[in-house]
Amino acid sequence: MKFSIGGRTFDTAAATKVAACRGINLPSHDMASDPDLRFEDVLYRTAKGAFFVHEHAAGKPVNGARPVVTDEARELSPDEAAAWIIDREAAVIDPTGLPEERSTPFS
């Protein structure tokens, strides 16, 4: 999938997967309108060393309406990418290009 961020094109097919996290946010019992949200967020590194995250989510409203799918992307600095991995408790696939002090625990 290709994304345009700040006038530059980022392509998930041409980039290297660095880390990923996925999950399900189930509707809460006290909010009948909450959607059943399934997500997969993947951090990528381009051949030139830029990082970007692709956030994919599919929400299925509890009232039986059609699923709502979103695909968004944003560019991250190497420090932001390392922090994203920690914050999301993401599974690291390839730590190449991350700051040394932050990439060691994931290796």
N, C-alpha and C positions, 0 to 999 in steps of 0.2 A: 504494500500500500504506500502511496506517495503522499507526502504532506508538504505544503509550502509554509515555511516559518521564516519571517523576516526577509522575504524575498529570495530565500534559498530553498532548494528542494531536498527533502530527506526521504529516502526510500527504504522501507523495511526489508525488501527483497535483496538490496545491495549492501546492507549494513550487517554488522556482527551482533548477535544477541549477547548482552553483557549480564543481564539479570532479569528475573521474572517473578511476579507474584500474581496469584489468582485466588478467588474466593467467592463466597455467596453471602450477601446480606439479606437475611430472611425478614419478612414483614414483622413488625412488632405487634404484640397482641392488643395494645391500647390504641394503635393507629391503623384502622382497617384500610386506609387508602395507601399505605406504604407498599411500594412495589417489591417483588422478589427480584433482587438485583444480583446478577452474576457478572463478575469482572475479571479481566486479565490485563495486567499492565506489564509492558516489556520495555526494558532499557536497552537501547542500541548504541553502538559506536560506529561512526562512518569510517571509510578508508582514510580520511584525512584527520581522524581523531576527535571529531565532534561527537557529543553525546546528545541523544534525544530519547524521550519516553513516549511510547504509544499507549494510550489509555483507551481500552475497549470495554464497553459495558452494554449489557442487555437487560433491560428491566421489563418484567412481566407484571403489569398491574393486577391486583387481586380481583378486580371486577371482571376479568376475562377479556379485557381489551387487547388489542394487538401489542406485541412486544415493541419497546422503544430501544433502538440501538444507537449508541454514540461511539464515535471514533475521533479522538483528539490527540494532538501531539504538541510537545513543547521541547525546546532546546534547553539543555542543562550544562553548566560548567562541570569540569571533573570533580570539584568539591561538592557541588550540588548533587551530582550523580552518586557519589559515595554516601552522602547524607540520605538520599532517596532510598538506597539499598538498606541502610540501617533503619530508617523510619518505617519502611514497609516490611521489614524482616524478609526481604526478597531472597530467593535462591540465586546465588551467583553462578553464572555459567562460564564467564571469561573476564577476569579482573584486569586485563591489559589496559593500560592508560589511566587507571584510577590512581589517585595519590597513594604513594607507598605506605604511609602510616595508616591509611584507612583500608587499603586493599589486602593487607596481610591477614587479618582475621577471617576474610572470606575465602582465602585460597584453599 
